[in-house]
Amino acid sequence: MDTEAPHTQRGHSSPEKGDGRPRSAFSRQGRSGGRTAGGRPLTWRRAGVLGVICTVFLLLFSNFVVQPFLIPSRSMEPTLQVGDRVLVNKLAYRFGEQPRRGDVVVFDGTGSFVRERPEGNPIGTVLHGAASALGLAEPSDTDFVKRVVGVGGDDVVCCDAGGRVAVNGVPLAEPYLHPGDAPSTVPFRIVVPLGTLWVMGDHRSQSRDSRDHLGEPGGGMVPVEKVIGRADWIGWPLSRWESVGGSHG
């Protein structure tokens, strides 16, 4: 009888609970655990939705503004190294500006460097494309990164009496060339058609570029409309964060 009496006296309206704290305050404190700052519980479903929204935003940003591009080969050393992620500015040529000599560009080589886009599993292609757009996977086999050496109307020759590439009779200073590489071991002289580009890698001995497609349809020229964007910065690894730059007029 004595043990039941305190319980009966407190009843459900008692303002205290054992330790002297009001029951209502204790209850509110207990219910607040596991909630976000906005007052809603962070569930797996909500976290998944937020993840999808963030991924869609990044894909849209990558598709229209800046795309990370994973460097897969040594053709642009020492400027770009295997594993670098360069940030490709897709707005660089969207408002009337044209690629200039010295720009490092990413382009779709379909029809110039490769004859046609290879067929593959559609789902696998989409997934790989999404991973590539986020810089998580190597780019498509039809995407290339090279340096613009000649633009429409340029007379490009290699090599002059000093062993240098000359454009419109003016020898190029090419400080970006890989140490020990000649400007070109393949002699050539071409006039770049309007609306196209003559492109070469910085590691000339390791680069398959416009020189390797001279005898093919298109003559190794890349249509300006196939340029995806300009590589402006090395974004990863952080130890190599720097501007790509390199325009020579």
N, C-alpha and C positions, 0 to 999 in steps of 0.2 A: 504494500500500500504506500509506504513512504517513498519508494523508488518511482512510482507512477505519478505522484502528486505534482512534482515540478513540471513534468511534461504537460500535464493537464492544465496547469495554471498558465504556462506560456502560450499554449495553443498555436494557431497559425498566424495570429496577429502580432506576436511578440516582435519588437524591433531589434532584438539581439539574438546572436547565435553563438553560444558557447564562449567564444573568446571576447565577447563584448562588442563586436562590430555589428552594425546594422545588417540585417539579412539582405535588404535591397542592394546595398553597396557591395556585399559579398557576391551576390548573384550577378551584378553587372560586370564585376571584375572577372568572374569565371567565364561569362559569355564572350568577353572581348578577345580572348586568346585565339590565335590563328587567323585573325582578320587583317586585311590590308589597311593602309592609311585611309582609304576611301570608305571603309566600313564593310567591304564585301570579302568573303573568304576567297583566298587564292587557291582554286582547285586545279587539278590536272587539265580539265577541259578549258578553263580560262587561260592557263599558261600555254596550252596548245594553240588557242585562237590568237593570242598575242604573238606567238612564234610565227604563225602563218602570215599575220599582218606585216611583221617586220621583214620576213623573207620576200613577200610580194613587193614591199616598198624598195628593198635593196635591188631586186631584179628590175623594177621600173627605172630606178636611178641609174643602174648599170647600163640599161638598154638605151637610155636617152641622154645621159649627162656624162658620167665618168665610169669607165669599166676597168676593173683590175685585169691585167693580162699576164698570165704566167709564161715566162721565157723558157722554152723547151730545148734550146740548142745553143751552140757556141758561136753562131754566125754573127752576133753583134758584140762580141767581146772586143775590147775591155769595157765598152760603154755599158752593156747589159750582160749579166752573167746568168748561167743556168740556175733556175729557181727564183730569180728576181720576179717580183710582181710590179709591173709598171702601171701607172694610172693613165689610161687613154682618154684624152679629152675629146668627146664626141661632138662638142659644140664648136670646136676650133674652125671647122670649114663649113659650118651650117648657115652662116649669114653672109656669104659672098666672098670670104677670104679663101685664097687658094693655097695649096701646099707650096712651100718654098724650098729652094735648095738647102740642104742641111737638116731639114726636119726629119725626125724619126717617126715613121708612120706605121700603123697597123692597117692591113688591107685584106680584102677577100681576093685570093689569087685565082678564083675560078675563071677560066677563059684566058688567063695569061700565064700563070705559073703551073696550073693544073687544068686539064682540058674540061673536066666536068666534075661536079660534086659526087663523091662516092655514095652509093646507097648503103643503108644500114637499118637496123631495127628501129622503128619509129619511136618507141618508148625509150629505148636506150639513147637515141639521138637527142631527145628532149631533155632527159635527165643529165646527159653529159653537157648539153648546151647550157643548162641552168648552172651546173657546177663550174663550167668554164667562165660564165658571165660573172661569177662571184670570185674568180681567181683561185678556185679550189681544185681545178683540174686543168690539164694541158688544153690549149686551144684546139679548135677543129683543124684537121689536116689541110684545109683550104685557107687558113688564116696565117699571115706572115707579118713579120716586123722587119723593116729595112730602112735605110737612110735614103732620102731623095737626093740624087746627084744631078739630074737634069729634069727640067720642066718643059712644057710644050714650046717648040721653036728652038730649043737649045741644040747647038752642035757640040756633041760630047765625043772626045777622042782619048784614046790611051794607046801608047803613051807619048808624051812630047819628048823633046831632046833631053830633058832632065828626068825622064822616067815617071812623070806625074800625069794624073788625069787633068785634062784641060777642058773647060767649058767656054765656048765662044772665043777660043784663043787665049783664055786666061787660065794659067795653072792653078789648081786648087791646093790650098793649104789644108791638109787633112790630119790634124793632131789626134783625131780619134782612132786612127788606124791601129790595129793590133801590132805591138812591137815585133819587128822582124818581117812583117808582111810587105810585099810590094803592092803598089796601088792596083795593079792587075798583071797577071801573067798571061792574060788573053788579050791580044791586041784587038781593038775595035774602033770604029768611027760611025756614029749614027746621028741622025737629026731626029729629035723627039717630036712625034706628031702632036699637034694641038690637042688638049684634053687628056693627055697621057703623061706618065712619069717614067723616068729611068731610075731604078733603085738598085742599091748595092749594100752588102753587109759591111760592117766595120772590120770583121775578121775575114779578110778577102780570101784567104786560103781555105777557109772552112765554110764559105757561104755560097749557096746556090741562089743566084739572083738574076737580074736582067741579062747578064752576060751568057748565062747557061740556056737561054731561050731565044737566042738571036735567030736561029733558023726555023723557029716554030711560028705558027699563026700568031700574029700580034707582035712578033719580034721581041718579046721580053718586056714590052711596054705595059704599064699598069694604068687602066682608065681611072681618071680622078674620081669618077662616080663610085668606084669600088673601094675607095679609102674609107675605113671605118672611123678613124680618128688619129690624133697626134699623141704620141707618147711624151707626156710632159714631165712626169716625176717617177722616180723609183719609190714605191710605197712600202716595200718589204723586201728584205729584212730591214729593221729600223736602223741598223748600223750603216746601211747604204742609202738612207733617205737623202735624196738630192735631186736637183733638176737635171733632166736629160739634156735639154738645150742643143746647141751645136749648129744653128743656122749659119750658112756662109754666103748669104746674099741671093 
